[in-house]
């Protein structure tokens, strides 16, 4: 930052001349770009602005009209200050000169002692050059920093956070609808920063703290500094805006910025990186989620062919998010959503009045109907977790909602529900929650391993026969009909199962244990290609 007139007057080499401000004190905060020694009356024609003029006072000694014209010309040239060494040509600064300096806002300073002007110019120029070097070094650092972010395709949040760190102030990225896409708060909480953001944003002045984002003919957002502007503000914000523009161009075929912002917020809440409820609520509200509502975690799982092509996966994810968003809008609700492979997680906001299940039935039915329109989707199920007034608690329940949806998708039913809770998925639901525990896995292996090895060695399917027997509740006649084999052939298979496992299939507890082991096996994740 350039030194001010006051900074120059505080330098030891200037203080040695016993400086005294005689007029124009209001301009002491003006920056000094250069120091110029001049004794000619028309020196203003040689200046570029923001210079500090050193003189022995010759132009002021030519009579009052000429002296006043001299001051007027310096003010018109945007000179920062006039420093006059008394003694050689003028004994003192006359009152009418001081009055003119006050009127023009041009600091006029008297030096009572003889001062080496060359020492003053060297000292000031040393500071100015050092400042210019620091600014060049900072500009180079900013360029390198944002270039690195572009090369590694950093996220919106990281780009905005970098700008905020460089400026040590809060920075917000918003779209043209004044919805916040990314925010980094400094010296304030994000909740306070984003309170009634749309109104605040619309009233902002178009100054150095507000920079448009996007190509000149296709603006899509604004980058906003919430703090005092400095000489570095515009440079950093414009460089960040360029990086964001490049990010948008690269990501154009993936997800919209609004979707990315929602995905990032959900991920921050689920992972625990965001642990402040007011901040979470402020960010969610800035993305369109209703405040003062009941929040319900939903997981939308679907049966559809897996996409191996990355571009096709991205397009399907975008189509699914669009479908969910459309379904939520048709049900007159608001939500945050994020896509992962064959599933979508949703934080739904519903009004606090009325019957929750009735409202969920309506919203989930609309979501499922829209998702089924996406190409390749054969079946849709929606799992729901516990409602909460807390956004963070709701986000933590998304994992549970996902377990419910995963199990519900595996259920064979002719009467699907609009949504499923834990109580709707019976034993499978319980097992889905504990399936990864070693003791549960050992139980399933102990019950079934002998039969699985027998099938591998002999190329048979006694496990399938056992599953059919248990599904038919032990009804051998019905099982023989389903398998299209004779009853004696079935009896033989069942006898072999009893011998291999060393069990009695007429025993109720044995059937329950074997059925539970088969369910655990069904819920276990399969290796690729296995």
C-alpha positions in Angstrom: 0.0 0.0 0.0 1.4 3.4 -0.9 2.4 5.7 1.9 0.1 8.6 2.8 1.1 12.3 3.2 0.9 11.7 7.0 3.2 8.7 6.6 5.8 10.8 4.8 5.6 13.6 7.4 6.3 11.0 10.1 9.6 9.8 8.5 12.7 10.8 10.5 14.3 12.6 7.5 11.2 14.8 7.2 10.7 15.2 11.0 14.2 16.6 11.1 12.9 19.6 9.1 10.3 20.4 11.8 7.2 20.0 9.5 4.1 21.9 10.3 0.8 21.5 8.4 -0.4 25.1 7.6 -3.5 24.2 5.5 -5.4 21.4 3.8 -5.1 19.0 6.8 -8.2 17.1 5.5 -6.0 15.6 2.7 -3.3 14.1 4.9 -4.6 10.6 4.2 -3.9 11.0 0.4 -1.6 8.4 -1.0 1.8 9.5 -2.3 2.8 7.8 -5.6 6.1 9.8 -6.1 8.1 12.7 -4.8 9.0 15.6 -7.2 11.2 18.6 -6.5 10.0 21.6 -8.5 10.5 25.3 -8.4 8.7 26.4 -11.6 5.2 27.8 -11.4 3.9 25.6 -14.2 5.1 22.3 -12.8 1.6 20.9 -12.8 1.9 20.3 -16.6 4.7 17.8 -15.9 2.8 15.7 -13.3 0.7 12.5 -13.5 -1.1 12.8 -10.1 -0.6 11.8 -6.5 2.9 13.4 -6.3 4.3 15.1 -3.2 6.0 18.4 -4.3 9.1 19.6 -2.5 9.9 23.3 -3.1 11.9 26.2 -1.5 8.8 28.4 -2.2 9.8 30.3 -5.4 6.3 29.9 -6.9 4.7 31.3 -3.8 6.9 34.4 -3.8 5.6 35.8 -7.1 2.6 37.7 -5.6 -0.8 36.6 -4.4 -2.6 36.0 -7.7 0.3 33.9 -9.0 0.6 32.0 -5.8 -3.1 31.2 -5.7 -3.0 30.1 -9.4 -0.1 27.8 -8.6 -2.1 26.1 -5.8 -5.1 25.8 -8.1 -3.0 24.1 -10.8 -1.5 21.6 -8.3 -5.0 20.7 -7.0 -6.2 20.3 -10.5 -3.3 17.9 -11.3 -4.3 15.8 -8.2 -1.1 16.5 -6.3 -1.1 14.9 -2.9 0.7 17.6 -1.0 3.0 20.7 -1.2 6.0 20.8 1.2 7.7 24.2 1.4 11.1 24.9 3.0 10.9 28.3 4.6 13.8 30.8 4.5 15.1 31.0 1.0 12.1 32.6 -0.8 9.3 32.8 1.8 9.6 33.5 5.5 6.2 31.9 6.3 3.0 30.6 4.7 0.7 33.6 4.4 -2.9 33.3 5.7 -4.5 33.6 2.3 -2.4 30.7 1.0 -3.4 28.5 4.0 -7.1 29.4 3.4 -6.8 28.4 -0.2 -5.2 25.1 0.8 -8.1 24.4 3.1 -10.6 25.2 0.4 -8.8 23.0 -2.1 -8.1 20.1 0.4 -4.5 20.3 -0.6 -2.1 19.8 2.3 0.5 22.6 2.5 3.4 21.8 4.9 6.1 24.2 6.1 9.6 23.0 6.9 11.2 25.3 9.5 14.7 23.9 9.1 16.8 23.4 6.0 16.2 19.9 4.7 18.1 17.8 2.1 15.4 17.2 -0.5 17.5 14.3 -2.0 17.4 12.5 1.3 13.6 12.9 1.4 13.1 11.6 -2.1 15.4 8.6 -1.5 13.6 7.7 1.7 10.1 8.0 0.3 11.0 6.3 -3.0 12.5 3.4 -1.1 9.2 2.9 0.6 7.2 3.3 -2.6 9.4 0.9 -4.6 9.3 -1.7 -1.7 5.5 -1.3 -1.8 5.4 -1.7 -5.5 7.6 -4.8 -5.3 5.3 -6.2 -2.5 2.3 -5.6 -4.7 4.0 -7.3 -7.7 4.9 -10.2 -5.5 1.4 -10.4 -4.2 -0.1 -10.3 -7.7 2.3 -13.0 -8.8 1.3 -15.1 -5.8 -2.4 -14.6 -6.5 -1.9 -15.6 -10.1 0.0 -18.7 -9.2 -2.5 -19.7 -6.5 -5.6 -19.4 -8.7 -3.8 -21.0 -11.7 -3.1 -24.0 -9.4 -6.7 -24.2 -8.4 -7.8 -24.1 -12.1 -5.4 -26.9 -13.0 -6.6 -29.3 -10.3 -10.2 -28.3 -10.9 -10.8 -27.1 -7.3 -14.4 -26.9 -6.0 -16.4 -23.7 -5.8 -16.0 -23.7 -2.0 -12.2 -24.0 -2.2 -12.0 -21.1 -4.7 -14.1 -18.8 -2.6 -12.2 -19.9 0.6 -8.9 -19.0 -1.1 -10.2 -15.5 -2.0 -11.4 -14.9 1.5 -8.1 -16.1 2.9 -6.1 -13.8 0.6 -8.3 -10.8 1.5 -8.9 -11.8 5.2 -12.6 -10.9 4.7 -15.8 -12.8 4.2 -16.5 -13.7 0.5 -19.8 -14.9 -1.0 -20.5 -16.4 -4.4 -24.2 -16.1 -5.4 -26.1 -16.8 -8.6 -28.2 -14.3 -10.5 -31.2 -15.1 -8.3 -29.2 -14.0 -5.2 -29.0 -17.6 -4.0 -25.7 -18.4 -2.2 -23.6 -21.0 -4.0 -20.6 -20.8 -1.7 -19.5 -18.8 1.3 -16.5 -18.4 3.6 -17.0 -16.3 6.7 -14.2 -14.3 8.3 -14.7 -12.2 11.5 -18.4 -13.1 11.5 -20.5 -16.3 11.6 -22.0 -17.5 8.4 -25.4 -17.4 10.0 -25.1 -13.6 10.6 -23.5 -13.1 7.3 -26.3 -14.8 5.4 -29.3 -13.5 7.4 -31.8 -12.1 5.0 -29.2 -12.4 2.3 -31.4 -11.8 -0.8 -32.4 -8.4 0.6 -28.9 -7.5 1.6 -27.5 -8.5 -1.8 -30.0 -6.5 -3.8 -29.1 -3.3 -2.0 -25.3 -3.6 -2.5 -23.6 -0.9 -4.3 -21.8 -1.8 -7.5 -18.3 -1.0 -6.3 -14.9 -2.7 -5.9 -16.4 -5.3 -3.5 -18.8 -6.8 -6.1 -17.4 -8.6 -9.2 -19.5 -10.3 -11.8 -18.7 -13.9 -12.6 -19.0 -15.5 -16.0 -18.1 -14.5 -19.6 -19.0 -10.9 -20.5 -22.0 -12.0 -22.6 -23.1 -14.7 -20.2 -22.8 -13.6 -16.6 -24.1 -16.2 -14.1 -23.2 -14.9 -10.7 -21.4 -12.4 -8.5 -18.5 -12.6 -6.1 -19.0 -10.4 -3.1 -16.6 -9.2 -0.5 -18.2 -8.3 2.9 -15.6 -6.0 4.3 -13.6 -2.9 3.6 -12.1 -2.7 0.1 -8.3 -2.3 -0.2 -6.1 -1.8 -3.2 -5.9 -5.6 -3.5 -9.6 -6.3 -3.4 -10.5 -6.0 -7.0 -7.5 -7.9 -8.2 -8.2 -10.9 -6.0 -11.9 -10.9 -6.7 -11.4 -10.6 -10.4 -8.8 -13.5 -10.5 -11.1 -15.6 -8.4 -14.0 -14.8 -10.7 -11.9 -15.9 -13.7 -11.1 -19.2 -12.0 -14.8 -19.7 -11.2 -15.7 -19.0 -14.8 -13.2 -21.6 -16.0 -14.6 -24.0 -13.4 -18.1 -23.5 -14.7 -17.0 -24.1 -18.3 -15.2 -27.3 -17.4 -18.1 -28.5 -15.2 -20.9 -27.4 -17.6 -21.7 -31.0 -18.7 -21.7 -32.3 -15.1 -23.9 -30.6 -12.6 -25.3 -27.1 -12.3 -23.7 -24.9 -9.7 -26.9 -24.9 -7.6 -26.8 -28.7 -7.5 -23.1 -28.7 -6.6 -23.8 -26.3 -3.8 -26.5 -28.5 -2.4 -24.3 -31.6 -2.7 -21.5 -29.8 -1.0 -23.7 -28.7 1.9 -25.2 -32.1 2.5 -21.7 -33.7 2.4 -20.4 -31.1 4.9 -23.3 -31.9 7.3 -23.1 -35.7 7.0 -19.3 -35.8 7.4 -19.4 -33.5 10.4 -17.3 -30.7 8.8 -20.2 -28.4 9.4 -21.3 -28.6 13.0 -22.9 -25.2 13.6 -26.7 -25.4 13.3 -27.2 -21.6 12.6 -24.6 -21.7 9.8 -26.1 -24.9 8.3 -29.6 -23.3 8.4 -28.3 -20.1 6.9 -26.6 -21.9 4.0 -29.6 -24.1 3.4 -32.0 -21.2 3.4 -29.7 -19.4 0.9 -30.2 -22.4 -1.3 -33.9 -22.3 -1.1 -34.7 -24.6 1.9 -37.6 -23.4 4.0 -36.9 -22.2 7.5 -39.0 -23.0 10.6 -40.1 -26.3 9.1 -40.0 -30.0 10.0 -37.0 -31.7 8.3 -37.2 -35.3 7.1 -34.2 -37.3 5.7 -35.1 -39.3 2.5 -33.1 -41.7 0.5 -34.3 -42.5 -3.1 -33.0 -45.8 -4.3 -33.7 -47.2 -7.8 -33.4 -50.3 -9.8 -31.7 -49.4 -13.1 -28.9 -50.8 -15.3 -25.5 -49.7 -14.0 -23.8 -47.1 -16.2 -20.1 -47.8 -16.9 -19.5 -44.7 -19.0 -18.6 -41.7 -16.7 -20.4 -39.2 -19.0 -23.6 -41.4 -19.0 -23.4 -41.7 -15.2 -23.2 -37.9 -14.8 -26.1 -37.3 -17.2 -28.2 -39.9 -15.3 -27.3 -38.2 -12.0 -28.3 -34.8 -13.4 -31.6 -36.3 -14.7 -32.4 -37.9 -11.4 -31.7 -34.7 -9.5 -33.9 -32.8 -11.9 -36.7 -35.4 -11.5 -36.5 -35.2 -7.7 -36.5 -31.4 -7.8 -39.5 -31.4 -10.1 -41.4 -33.8 -7.8 -40.7 -31.7 -4.7 -41.8 -28.6 -6.5 -45.0 -30.3 -7.7 -45.8 -31.2 -4.1 -45.2 -27.6 -3.1 -42.3 -28.4 -0.8 -38.6 -27.5 -0.6 -35.6 -29.7 -0.3 -31.8 -30.2 -0.7 -30.6 -33.1 -2.7 -27.4 -34.9 -3.8 -26.9 -37.8 -6.2 -24.6 -40.8 -5.7 -24.6 -43.7 -8.2 -28.0 -45.4 -8.0 -29.4 -43.3 -5.2 -30.3 -39.8 -4.2 -30.3 -38.3 -0.7 -32.8 -35.7 0.1 -33.3 -33.3 3.1 -37.0 -32.4 2.8 -38.6 -29.4 4.5 -42.4 -29.8 5.2 -44.7 -27.4 7.1 -45.1 -28.0 10.8 -48.9 -28.2 10.7 -50.9 -31.2 9.6 -50.3 -34.9 9.4 -46.7 -35.7 8.6 -47.3 -39.1 7.0 -50.0 -37.7 4.8 -47.7 -35.0 3.6 -44.8 -37.4 3.1 -47.1 -39.7 1.1 -47.9 -36.9 -1.3 -44.4 -35.7 -1.7 -42.8 -39.1 -2.1 -45.5 -40.2 -4.6 -44.6 -37.1 -6.7 -40.9 -37.8 -6.4 -41.2 -41.5 -7.3 -43.5 -40.7 -10.3 -40.9 -38.2 -11.7 -37.9 -40.4 -11.1 -39.7 -43.3 -12.9 -39.7 -41.1 -16.0 -35.9 -41.1 -16.2 -34.7 -43.5 -18.9 -33.6 -46.9 -17.6 -35.3 -46.7 -14.2 -37.4 -49.8 -13.5 -38.3 -49.3 -9.9 -38.1 -46.6 -7.2 -38.2 -46.9 -3.4 -37.9 -44.1 -0.9 -36.6 -44.6 2.7 -37.4 -42.1 5.4 -35.6 -41.4 8.7 -36.9 -39.6 11.8 -38.1 -36.1 11.4 -36.4 -33.3 13.3 -36.4 -29.5 13.8 -32.6 -29.7 13.5 -31.0 -29.6 10.1 -27.8 -31.3 11.3 -29.7 -34.1 13.1 -31.7 -34.7 9.9 -28.5 -34.9 7.8 -27.1 -37.5 10.2 -30.2 -39.6 9.7 -29.6 -39.8 5.9 -27.5 -42.9 6.4 -30.3 -44.6 8.3 -32.8 -43.6 5.6 -30.4 -45.1 3.0 -30.4 -48.4 4.9 -34.2 -48.5 4.9 -34.4 -47.8 1.2 -31.7 -50.4 0.4 -33.6 -53.1 2.2 -37.0 -51.9 0.8 -35.6 -52.3 -2.7 -34.8 -55.9 -2.0 -38.3 -56.7 -0.8 -40.5 -58.5 -3.3 -43.9 -56.8 -2.9 -47.0 -56.3 -5.1 -48.1 -53.3 -3.0 -45.3 -50.8 -2.8 -45.5 -47.9 -0.4 -44.8 -44.3 -1.2 -42.1 -44.4 1.4 -40.7 -46.9 4.0 -39.7 -46.5 7.6 -37.7 -49.0 9.7 -40.9 -50.6 11.0 -42.0 -51.3 7.4 -39.1 -53.6 6.5 -39.3 -56.0 9.4 -36.4 -58.4 10.1 -34.5 -57.3 7.0 -34.4 -53.8 8.4 -32.9 -54.9 11.7 -30.4 -57.1 9.9 -29.4 -54.3 7.5 -28.4 -52.2 10.4 -26.1 -54.8 12.0 -25.1 -56.8 8.9 -21.5 -55.6 9.0 -20.8 -56.6 12.5 -18.4 -59.6 12.7 -20.6 -61.6 15.0 -23.5 -61.4 12.6 -21.3 -62.4 9.7 -19.9 -65.4 11.7 -23.5 -66.5 12.5 -24.5 -66.6 8.8 -21.3 -68.5 7.9 -21.7 -71.0 10.7 -25.3 -71.7 9.6 -24.7 -72.0 5.9 -21.0 -72.6 5.1 -21.4 -76.4 4.9 -24.3 -76.2 2.5 -22.5 -73.6 0.3 -19.4 -75.8 0.1 -21.5 -78.8 -0.8 -23.1 -76.9 -3.7 -19.7 -75.7 -5.0 -18.3 -79.2 -5.0 -21.2 -81.0 -6.5 -22.6 -78.2 -8.8 -26.0 -78.3 -7.1 -28.4 -75.7 -5.7 -29.4 -77.1 -2.3 -29.2 -73.5 -1.0 -31.9 -72.5 -3.5 -34.0 -75.5 -2.3 -33.6 -74.4 1.3 -34.6 -70.9 0.5 -37.7 -72.0 -1.3 -38.6 -74.4 1.6 -38.4 -71.5 4.1 -40.2 -69.0 1.8 -43.0 -71.6 1.5 -43.2 -71.8 5.3 -42.3 -75.5 5.2 -45.2 -76.4 2.8 -43.6 -79.3 0.8 -46.5 -79.8 -1.5 -46.5 -76.1 -2.5 -42.7 -76.1 -2.9 -42.8 -79.2 -5.2 -45.3 -77.4 -7.3 -43.3 -74.2 -7.5 -40.1 -76.1 -8.3 -41.9 -78.4 -10.8 -40.5 -81.6 -9.3 -42.0 -84.6 -7.7 -42.5 -84.8 -4.0 -40.2 -87.8 -3.6 -37.4 -85.8 -5.4 -38.1 -82.9 -3.1 -38.0 -85.1 0.0 -34.6 -86.4 -1.1 -33.2 -82.9 -1.5 -34.5 -81.9 1.9 -33.0 -85.0 3.5 -29.6 -84.2 2.0 -29.9 -80.6 3.4 -30.5 -82.0 6.9 -27.6 -84.4 6.6 -25.2 -81.7 5.3 -26.2 -79.2 7.9 -26.8 -81.7 10.7 -30.2 -80.1 11.5 -33.9 -81.0 11.7 -36.0 -78.9 9.3 -39.2 -79.6 11.2 -37.8 -77.6 14.2 -39.1 -74.0 14.3 -36.0 -72.5 15.8 -33.8 -74.2 13.2 -35.9 -72.7 10.4 -35.7 -69.3 11.9 -31.9 -69.5 12.2 -31.5 -70.6 8.7 -33.9 -68.0 7.3 -32.1 -65.3 9.2 -28.7 -66.5 7.9 -30.1 -66.4 4.3 -31.3 -62.9 4.8 -27.9 -61.8 6.1 -26.3 -63.4 3.1 -28.8 -61.5 0.8 -27.9 -58.2 2.4 -24.2 -58.6 2.2 -22.5 -56.5 -0.6 -21.3 -58.6 -3.5 -17.9 -58.2 -5.1 -17.9 -56.8 -8.7 -18.6 -59.6 -11.1 -19.4 -62.0 -8.2 
